[in-house]
Amino acid sequence: MSEEQTVVLGVTGGIAAYKAADLASKLVQSGITVKTIMTYSAAEFITPLTFRNLTGQPVVMDMFDLESEYSVEHVALAEAADVVVIAPATANIIAKIACGIADDSLTCTILATEAPVVVAPSMNDNMYKNPITQENIEKLKTRGFIIVEPEFGRLASGKIGQGRLADLEKIIEVVKATLDNKR
Ligand SMILES: Cc1cc2nc3c(=O)[nH]c(=O)nc-3n(C[C@H](O)[C@H](O)[C@H](O)COP(=O)(O)O)c2cc1C
């Protein structure tokens, strides 16, 4: 990749949130600028400090933070993004996006961006199979969101089912292909 590309990484409050750190690191190592937005729930699982250090960029969480360099315009990251990737994406964030809710930094950014959005769901298999979640995912697909389906395998609960965050290499492949398509 020659010119600089910016990926806005949305991290939400799932057990796989720790994997987002590795994703951020791998994207940075590919020469991509990564700007992270975390939900408050995500910060229960992993700290903003991790992403700030791995990406060398400020991490956005509080929309109303006067100290944030992005707070002057709550949609600044929506405009900066070449691609937005949400990994892991909770059932909650998927439902919020499907309904057009914009009550935090991440959902405002998603609603405001014109960039392609890649969504990598990760959740308990029953949450994933729930027709409400499936309908929400279908709705996102029809709106042009790119879904990286979760894998079948061992879940955090110890159960076997579909809901594991897709392999990071797969997510990176989709993000890079989406960046390339955008040129
Ligand atoms: C220990 C624990 C693990 C969780 N793991 C997941 C998960 O993997 N996927 C999911 O959709 N929700 C999970 N949740 C529920 C979310 O944290 C909850 O729905 C939260 O409101 C999501 O907020 P956010 O979408 O704004 O990040 C988990 C909750 C707890 C307490």
The ligand as an SDF file (V2000), in Angstrom:
LIG
                    3D

 31 33  0  0  0  0  0  0  0  0999 V2000
  -18.2870  -11.4640   30.8110 C   0  0  0  0  0  0  0  0  0  0  0  0
  -19.1510  -10.9270   29.7120 C   0  0  0  0  0  0  0  0  0  0  0  0
  -18.8970  -11.3230   28.4210 C   0  0  0  0  0  0  0  0  0  0  0  0
  -19.7050  -10.8380   27.3660 C   0  0  0  0  0  0  0  0  0  0  0  0
  -19.4200  -11.2530   26.1180 N   0  0  0  0  0  0  0  0  0  0  0  0
  -20.2060  -10.8340   25.1070 C   0  0  0  0  0  0  0  0  0  0  0  0
  -19.9310  -11.2670   23.7800 C   0  0  0  0  0  0  0  0  0  0  0  0
  -18.9590  -12.0030   23.5060 O   0  0  0  0  0  0  0  0  0  0  0  0
  -20.7530  -10.8300   22.7890 N   0  0  0  0  0  0  0  0  0  0  0  0
  -21.8360  -10.0180   23.0290 C   0  0  0  0  0  0  0  0  0  0  0  0
  -22.5600   -9.6970   22.0820 O   0  0  0  0  0  0  0  0  0  0  0  0
  -22.0890   -9.5670   24.2810 N   0  0  0  0  0  0  0  0  0  0  0  0
  -21.3050   -9.9570   25.3140 C   0  0  0  0  0  0  0  0  0  0  0  0
  -21.5580   -9.5020   26.5820 N   0  0  0  0  0  0  0  0  0  0  0  0
  -22.6610   -8.5520   26.8000 C   0  0  0  0  0  0  0  0  0  0  0  0
  -22.2380   -7.1290   26.4160 C   0  0  0  0  0  0  0  0  0  0  0  0
  -21.1110   -6.7310   27.1850 O   0  0  0  0  0  0  0  0  0  0  0  0
  -23.4080   -6.1530   26.6330 C   0  0  0  0  0  0  0  0  0  0  0  0
  -24.4600   -6.4730   25.7250 O   0  0  0  0  0  0  0  0  0  0  0  0
  -22.9940   -4.7090   26.4710 C   0  0  0  0  0  0  0  0  0  0  0  0
  -24.1360   -3.8800   26.6730 O   0  0  0  0  0  0  0  0  0  0  0  0
  -22.4240   -4.4090   25.0870 C   0  0  0  0  0  0  0  0  0  0  0  0
  -22.1840   -3.0320   24.9640 O   0  0  0  0  0  0  0  0  0  0  0  0
  -21.5240   -2.4070   23.6420 P   0  0  0  0  0  0  0  0  0  0  0  0
  -22.1920   -3.0570   22.4850 O   0  0  0  0  0  0  0  0  0  0  0  0
  -21.8480   -0.9480   23.7510 O   0  0  0  0  0  0  0  0  0  0  0  0
  -20.0650   -2.6540   23.7200 O   0  0  0  0  0  0  0  0  0  0  0  0
  -20.7760   -9.9520   27.6410 C   0  0  0  0  0  0  0  0  0  0  0  0
  -20.9910   -9.5360   28.9550 C   0  0  0  0  0  0  0  0  0  0  0  0
  -20.2010  -10.0180   29.9730 C   0  0  0  0  0  0  0  0  0  0  0  0
  -20.4650   -9.5460   31.3740 C   0  0  0  0  0  0  0  0  0  0  0  0
  1  2  1  0
  2  3  1  0
  2 30  2  0
  3  4  2  0
  4  5  1  0
  4 28  1  0
  5  6  2  0
  6  7  1  0
  6 13  1  0
  7  8  2  0
  7  9  1  0
  9 10  1  0
 10 11  2  0
 10 12  1  0
 12 13  2  0
 13 14  1  0
 14 15  1  0
 14 28  1  0
 15 16  1  0
 16 17  1  0
 16 18  1  0
 18 19  1  0
 18 20  1  0
 20 21  1  0
 20 22  1  0
 22 23  1  0
 23 24  1  0
 24 25  2  0
 24 26  1  0
 24 27  1  0
 28 29  2  0
 29 30  1  0
 30 31  1  0
M  END
$$$$
